[in-house]
Amino acid sequence: MRALSFFVRATLLWCVALALPGCIDPYMPDAISSTRSYLVVDGFINSRGITTIILSRTYDIAANGTAPVEARATLSIEEEGGTRHTLPESAVRGTYTSAALTLNPTKKYRLHILTSTGKEYASNYVGFKNTPPIDDITWRTSATGLNIYVNTHDDTRQTQYYRWEYEETWEINSPYKPVVEYKNGKMQDITVPYPSACWVTSKSSDVKISNTTRLSQDVVSDYLLRSYSTTADRLRNRYSILVKQYGQTQEEYQYWELLKKNTENIGTLFDPLPAQLTGNVRCLNDDAEITLGYIGVHSVEQKRIFISRPELPGTWAIQSGYESCVPPDSIWIDRPAPPLPIPAQVYQAAFGSSSGYLPIEPIYGPTGVFQGYTAASKDCIDCRTRGTAVKPSFWP
């Protein structure tokens, strides 16, 4: 994927600069037809806790779906000249976790990988990096919306290079509470109500890094993590963000800095061209094989905050996320003359699995005559299609 971006962008810039007619001829770089799959190593060695490593493979740019995982591998954390700690594969294929560890800060460590096909990989031995605590997570409102910031410092000036990840959780409420349901081929009063609230969780996908190498003090002040408009639906009820902070070596920071440039600062003629991104993981069977990922050794610090709707300006027109669901549709039922019952096939056509509708409540005419049901899609009724009805343990 990176090779494709490089060649396409390089060709485009060459065409603009020289206006060569030949540049309109089709150009198919080798990366498009390549089926070579490289190992991707995602994670770090946690010096004070559980280490989680995710292994996957690169795949063709034209392929659909998610990246293929690397399952049934054998992973271990190796101390230089010392002990070894295994990382068994978890219930999630391609994800490997260790026991809670406390590593020796005077030693160097690396990650060793042996795949099920016999390929052997290892990261460089890296020294321990201690992460200072997060001072606080703050937020401020403005005319345009909400901004969330992180603040931290290191009095010893040993950190200087920082990276953050975050996990957001917010409460949602579907606009409808059905009183009837179509079940076992007939309409009836609802037996198990749909959840009144659900929670959605989203993990960060952008790269958040900062350094203090040009400052007189090792202090990060008001680094912007997230911004939301005055209509953002995740702010409608209660919102929470868990921020994780990592202290990094200069080499690890440079890896993430390059990754940020390659993934976020692209798309225009004036952006820098993507550069080769590898890391510190090598294939021990084949020096020429590319492996993606950087395994650092450091601790992690984290802090969570909550923001409730009453804390935000009352003038904000915060959306629910269900705007397209309102108002509900109406499903009219042609009822035969009493005492004949409504045929089962009528309900099957209206609310069967292929209809895409769930009933909400009956509709009656001015004289009290039954006419049909209000209805909506499952996504508009059951909030579990967007999140989970299991209340998070940290939720107030």
C-alpha positions, 0 to 999 in steps of 0.5 A: 500500500505504501509502495503504491502511494509512493509511485502514484504520487511520484508519477503525478508530481512528475507529470505536473512539473514537466507536462509530458503527454506520455504521463497519461498512459496507464501505469501499473506499479509492481505493488498493485500485482504483488501478493507478498505478505509481510508480518505486522507487529503491533504493541510494546513490552509493558515493563510494569503490567501485561504485555499485549502483542497483535500479529497480522499480515499486510494484504493487497490494496485491492483486497476487501475486509480486514488484515489477516491475523497471524495465529498459532505463533509462539511469542516470548519476551527475552531479557538480554542474557537472562530470563524469558517470559511467554505470551500465549495466544488469547481467545482472540486469534492473532492476539498474544498476552503475557502475565503481569510482569515487573521488568528490571529497569537496568536490563534490555529486552526484546520480543521473539516470534516464531510463526507456525510456518517456522519463520523467526522474528525478533526486535532489537534489545531495547532499554527500559523507559519509564513513563511519568504520570499524566498530570490531568486531562482537561477540556474547554468549550468554545463557540465551535465546540469542545476541545480535550487536552492532556498535560504531563511533565517529567522533573528528571527530564528523562522522558522528552518523547511522548505518545498517547492513545485514547478510548472513548465511551458514550451512552446512547438511547434509541428513540423508540420503545416498542410495546408489540413484537412479531414473534412465532408468526403472530403479533403480540405484546412485547415480552422482553423490552429492548434496552433503554440505554447502550454504550459505544466504545471507540479506540483511537486510530490517529497518531498522537505524539509530542516532544519537549526536546526544544523546551527548557523544561520537560513539560507538555501543556494542553496537548490537543487530543480530541475536538468535537463540534457543538452537535456531536452526538457522543456528547448528548448524554454522558461521555468518557475518555480514557487516555493512555500515555507512553514515554518513548525513546528517540528511535521509537518516537521517530518511528511513530512520527514517520508513521503519522506522516505516512498515514495522515499528512498525505493527499495533496501535491504539497505533502511529503512523499511517503517514506519506507517504514519498517521499525526494529523487528527483523526476520532472522531467517531472511534479512531481506524480508520486510517486517513492520512494527516497533517494539519499545519497552516502557510503562504506561500511565492512564487517566479517565474523565467524564463529561456530562450533558449538563456541563456543556452549554445549553445552547448547543444543538447536540444530536442523538445520532438517530436523526434519520430514524425520526419520524417512524414509518407507518405500516398499514394493515388491510384487516378483513371484516370481523370476525375474520382474523388478519392472515399470518402472511400479512404480518409476515410480509410486513414484519418478517425477517426480510422486511427490515421493519420492527413494529413499535405500537398500533395505529388507530383511526379517529373512531378507534378502528385498528389501522396498522403499526408505526415501525422502524428498522432494527437499527432505530429501535435496538441500540445494541446494533450500535453498542452494548447494553452491558453497562461498563464497570467504570460507568457511574 
